[in-house]
Amino acid sequence: MSRRTSRAICGVLLGTLLVLSGCGAREPATKGAPPTVRLLTEAQYRNIIADVFGKQIEVAGRFDPIVRTEGLLAVGAGLATVTPSGVERYVALARSIAKQALASPNRELLVPCRPVAKDAEDPVCARQFLGTTGRYLFRRAITEEELAAVVKLAGDAARARRDFHAGLEIGLQSLLASPDFLFVTENATRDPRTGALKLDGPSRATRLSFFLWNSMPDEALLQAAEQGRLDDAPGVEAQVERMLRSPRIEHGVRALFTDMWALDDFATLEKDPTLFPAFGLAAANDAREQVLRTLVDTLLVRDADYREVFTTRKTFMTGALGIVYRVPVSMPGEWSPFEFERDDPRVGVQTQLAFLALHSHAGKSSPTLRGKAVRELLLCQRVPDPPSTVNFDRFNDPASPGKTARARLQVHSTEPSCAGCHRLMDPIGLALENFDGAGQWRDDENGESIDIAGELNGTRFADTAGLGAALADDPAAPACLVRRTYSYALGRAVQRNERKFMTYLDAQFARDRYRLPALLRRIATSEAFLKVSTPALQTAGSAAREGSAS
């Protein structure tokens, strides 16, 4: 029996055991973690502005970068702080957005009332607009004290400027620059029946909306929170079902994979235009969109097995992408469905331009970077950073006798400090070496044929189709999605007390035939998703230990 056949049988048996263990299984109890405080990500900020004021409002400005933690920006947001220069940028954004929102004709659409006089204050109308808008921006009912203060601010400015809308603009600026808008702050209360700590209604609504929609709660979700309909499982389940049916779920799925697969790195992607003239800005933008459209079509529209993303030949194409892929495009000026031929080496998202170009150097491909990306982004396996003393001269030497990357990488196999990590990465990345640094096909490198045979966790393969099959068969791939999705949902690392729950989720995901909507539903309606613990019961040291243990 071959090693691959043995591995395949083991995979089937493992999947069967997972399914059996999930049948009728009760969700393991968890203790959760303390309520979180997270800075809005740039995408969340932009989504909220579009949802509250309309897509015509331009959010023109830079945001301080958030450090990716545990593989996710969503987790890093919980550790992010705002620098003094960042505060200035948020204030400038607030000023710009308020000015646009209250300029004609937007004010006619957004302000639900007309002032008694345009050149004077009107606290009644100001209260109506600022109270409603503040409720959406703060993701909770604005308190009477908060509302009185912002209405007074708007009134003072209206009198000073002799312009009601100018005063309203100042009031709106203060809401947009408030920490209550910029930070997602969860609040917990004691359950009067059990005395246990639980998230309050608005915090539950916010946790659900940022997970499934990557934006603020809509009116129906806010009302459910205010009326106590999120305090029990049936109420949560009803809202989750409604949210999964909403077109906004596509935005949530796009945000999840953008974070999980680090697609935000396209903002800083650079390619040498002399070496890759076809890979311009239009192609780069479309490459990012292509992989997201592929994921949405596979996982939402067709509700296919998640593992199919590694073996699918179905995607979408534009004229700019067609030039790089060197394929005919039926409608060059717009997106159109496209399927690669059965004998084409483009198999799975890992062979699309987005993955190949992101994980390469500016002027050449990189088997090591691509192999590292497969390990860390697709399988959630940590690859150590290279030692500071490593010498790349022999690998990069143009006079090296090795004409292909495979030959040059033999250098690292002779370095004890390099060999271990390169054995993890290179056999994967070398399978993608027929694609250059921009993801374009090439038959040879420096006039020499390219050997793309590779290996992943004991499974050997001869080509890119074999790599896709190996990824689809590897149990680490769906387990990675489960773990990252749960961390993304909560904005924190998995805790030690949640390990049994993660095993349970893995089993349920297998039972649900690896369907993403089923996984989203399973997490959002679980007891663990809304469970919180008391911060006072957890010391800083124990919190650090739990984070590292996860």
HELIX and SHEET records of a PDB file:
HELIX    1   1 ARG A    3  GLY A   22  1                                  20    
HELIX    2   2 GLU A   42  PHE A   53  1                                  12    
HELIX    3   3 LEU A   73  GLY A   76  1                                   4    
HELIX    4   4 ALA A   77  LEU A   79  5                                   3    
HELIX    5   5 PRO A   84  ALA A  101  1                                  18    
HELIX    6   6 ASN A  106  LEU A  110  1                                   5    
HELIX    7   7 PRO A  123  PHE A  138  1                                  16    
HELIX    8   8 GLU A  144  ARG A  161  1                                  18    
HELIX    9   9 PHE A  164  LEU A  176  1                                  13    
HELIX   10  10 PRO A  179  LEU A  182  1                                   4    
HELIX   11  11 GLY A  201  LEU A  212  1                                  12    
HELIX   12  12 GLU A  219  GLU A  226  1                                   8    
HELIX   13  13 ALA A  233  ARG A  245  1                                  13    
HELIX   14  14 ILE A  249  MET A  260  1                                  12    
HELIX   15  15 LEU A  263  THR A  268  5                                   6    
HELIX   16  16 LEU A  281  VAL A  296  1                                  16    
HELIX   17  17 ASP A  297  VAL A  301  3                                   5    
HELIX   18  18 TYR A  306  PHE A  310  5                                   5    
HELIX   19  19 GLY A  319  TYR A  325  1                                   7    
HELIX   20  20 VAL A  349  THR A  351  5                                   3    
HELIX   21  21 LEU A  353  LEU A  358  1                                   6    
HELIX   22  22 PRO A  367  ALA A  373  1                                   7    
HELIX   23  23 VAL A  374  LEU A  378  3                                   5    
HELIX   24  24 ASP A  393  ASN A  396  1                                   4    
HELIX   25  25 ALA A  405  SER A  413  1                                   9    
HELIX   26  26 PRO A  416  GLY A  429  1                                  14    
HELIX   27  27 LEU A  430  LEU A  432  5                                   3    
HELIX   28  28 THR A  464  ASP A  473  1                                  10    
HELIX   29  29 ALA A  476  LEU A  490  1                                  15    
HELIX   30  30 ARG A  496  GLU A  498  5                                   3    
HELIX   31  31 ARG A  499  ARG A  511  1                                  13    
HELIX   32  32 LEU A  516  ALA A  524  1                                   9    
HELIX   33  33 GLU A  527  LEU A  530  1                                   4    
HELIX   34  34 PRO A  535  LEU A  537  5                                   3    
HELIX   35  35 ALA A  540  ALA A  549  1                                  10    
SHEET    1   A 2 VAL A  37  LEU A  39  0                                        
SHEET    2   A 2 PHE A 183  THR A 185 -1                                        
SHEET    1   B 2 ALA A 188  ARG A 190  0                                        
SHEET    2   B 2 LEU A 197  LEU A 199 -1                                        
SHEET    1   C 2 LYS A 314  MET A 317  0                                        
SHEET    2   C 2 SER A 336  GLU A 339 -1                                        
SHEET    1   D 2 ASP A 444  GLU A 445  0                                        
SHEET    2   D 2 GLU A 448  SER A 449 -1                                        
SHEET    1   E 2 GLY A 454  LEU A 456  0                                        
SHEET    2   E 2 THR A 459  PHE A 461 -1                                        
END                                                                             
